[in-house]
């Protein structure tokens, strides 16, 4: 199970980076992929007691949420 969390978190991180790098119509969804990646890395860090990684991923989660707001929600809401 631990390896599945690690590989899934890594895959979503790569997907998020590719979507943002392409800067196309799906770029904002890169932040959604990052959010999934953050959740995986938080779980991984918690299981392995990697507190520095956990702190980093909590901060990245805030950044992912901000990106979702700016890229996907801000213009879509009235």
Secondary structure, DSSP 4 states (H G I P E B T S, - for coil): -HHHHHHHHHHHHHHHHHHHHHTSTTTTHHHHHHHHHHHHHHHHHHHHT-HHHHHHHHHHHHHHHHHHIIIIITTT--
